[in-house]
Amino acid sequence: MTGKDIVKITLNLVVVYLIGGLILAVVYARTSPIMFKNAIIEKEAALKKLMPDADKIEKMGDWYIHEKHSEYFVAKKGDNIIGYIVQSFGKGYSSYIDTLIAVDNDFKVQRINILGHAETPGLGDEIEADNFINQFKGKDMEHLKVLKTDTTEYIQAISGATISSRAVAEDAVKNGVDFLIKVIKERGAKHGADKQS
């Protein structure tokens, strides 16, 4: 193979890579706004599912957990605040678990929704199962603890997926609820408490 052949092959490869890069850029530019709109629609649906009695759910602000951007919201029925929703992340076995948590005015968990994760199929992905998620209903900060034994007072770990169970309960949910308590009470103390039902 001569130097001329090497230059020719190199130039051909550069042209192919440039064309491929251009195609990818065009596809991304066209699909990115669609993906962004779909993500907003999905999040709004997830928020409504967490607080079905709310007339409106308004964003209150942003916060960071595990260096990940999260948001928190207030849920209202008429002029009355009926609860809050916070997005939080828990460090699982093989991923950060993106979680939405709805609480009432006493900061007791009403519902949770797992938005995304990459936990082990058949084990860690059981965090999405109803029998795990439904355990959170009515739990306050003191009862967001994972046990490996049968329990209704606390959260029962998923067999073979204790790390994922703890990531949801003791990291994402507990830290999210703790953040809400701090920010809502601080806001009420500094700015006058919002009207609550």
N, C-alpha and C positions, 0 to 999 in steps of 0.2 A: 504494500500500500504506500503510495507516494504522499508527499506533503500536500499536493494539490487535492488528492482524494480526501484527506483528513479535513482540509479547509471546506471542501464542498459538503461533506457530511455534517460538519459543525454548523455551517450556514443553514442547511436544511433543518437541522434540529432547532436552531434559534427561531427560524420562521414558524415551524410547527408550534413551538412553545408560545410564541407571541400571539399567534392566531388562537390557540387554545385559551390563553389568558384573556384575550379580548372577548371571546365567546362567554367565558365564565363571568367576566365583569358585566356584560350586557344582561345575562340571565339574572345575576344578583341584583342589578339595578331595577329590573322589572319585577322580580318576585319579593324583594325586601319590603316594599310598602304593603304588599298583600299579606305577608307573614306578620308584619307589625300590627295591621288591623285585626287579623285573626286572633293574635295573642291578646289584644285588648278585649275583643268579644268574648273569648274563652274566660278571661279573668273576671269580667263583669258577670258572666253566667255563674262562675264559681262563687263569687261574692254573694250573689242573690240566693244561691242554693244554701249558703251558710247562714244567712239571715233572711229567711223567706217572708217574715212578717214586716220587714222594713219597707217603707215607701221610697226611701232614698239612702244610698250609701255614698258618703263623701270621703275623699282622701284627706287625711289630716296632715300627713307628712311622710318623710323618709327616714330610714335608719339603716345601720349596717351591722350584720352579725357574720362572723367568720369572713370578714372582708367582702361580703356579698350584699348588694343593694336590695333593700326590702322596703315595703310600704306599710302604713297603717291607716285605718279607716274608722269612721263613726257611722253607726247605723241608726236611722231615725224613723219613727212612725209619727207623722204629723210634725209637731214641734218638739216631741219628746225623744230623748236618746234612749234607745232600747238595748244598746250594746256596742261592742267594738270588734273589729277584725284586724288581725296583724299577720303579716307574712313573715315567716321565720325560716331559718335553715338549721338542720342538725347534721353533725358530722357522723355519717354512717360507716359501714364496713368498707364500702367501695365507692361511695359518692356522698355528696351533700344532698340532704333530703329537703326539698322545697315544700314548705307546709303553710297552709292558711289555717288560722285559728280564730274561731268566733267565741266571744265571751259576753256574758250579761253584765249588768251594771255592778254586780258584786264580784266581777272578774272570775266567775266560775265558767269553765269551758262548756260551751253548748254543742259545738261541732268542730271537727277538723277535716281538712281535705289535703291529701297529698298531691301536689301539683306536678312533681317530677323527681326522679331519682334514677340511680343505676345500680341498685342493690342486686344481690345474687338471685337469679330466677329460681323459683321453687322454695326459697328460704326467706331472704330479706325482703323480697317483693310482697310478702304476706302483710306488710305494713299497710297495704291498700285494702285489705280484706275488711269487710264490715264488722266481723267479730273482734277485730283489733281496734278499729276506729271508734266503734260504739262505746268502748270502755271509757272514753274521755268525757262523756256527757256528765255534767255536774261536778267534775273534779276541780278543786281549788289548788293553789300552789303547793300546799302540804301533801296533797295526794297524787302529785305527778311524779311518782316514783315507781320504777319497774321492779317487780318481784318475779322470781322463777317458779314460785309456788302458786297454787290456785288462790285467787283473791278477787274480791269485788270492790274492796276499799281502795286499792291502788291499781296499777296497770299490770296485767299479767303479761310476761314476756312471751314472744313467739318462740316456740321450741326450735332450737338451732339457729335463732336469729336474735340473740339477746342484744348484740351491738346495735343492730338496726332498730330494735324496740326502744333501747335507751336513747338513741339518736333522735327519735321522734319525741318521746315523752319527756326525758330529762334535759334534752338540749333544745330542740326546736320549740316545743310547746311551752315548757317551763320558762325558758329565756324570753320567749315572745310575750307570755302573760306578765312576767316580771317587768319587762320593758313597758308594757301598757300601764301597769299599776303606777310605775314611777312617772311616766310622762303625763298621764291624765291627772294624777294627784298634784304634780308640780304645776301643771297648766292651771288647774283649778285654784291652787293657792296663789299663783302669781297674777292671774288674769280674771279671777272671779269664776266660780264654778258654773259650768253649763247647766242648763235646766235638764234634770233627769227625771224619768218616770219612776 
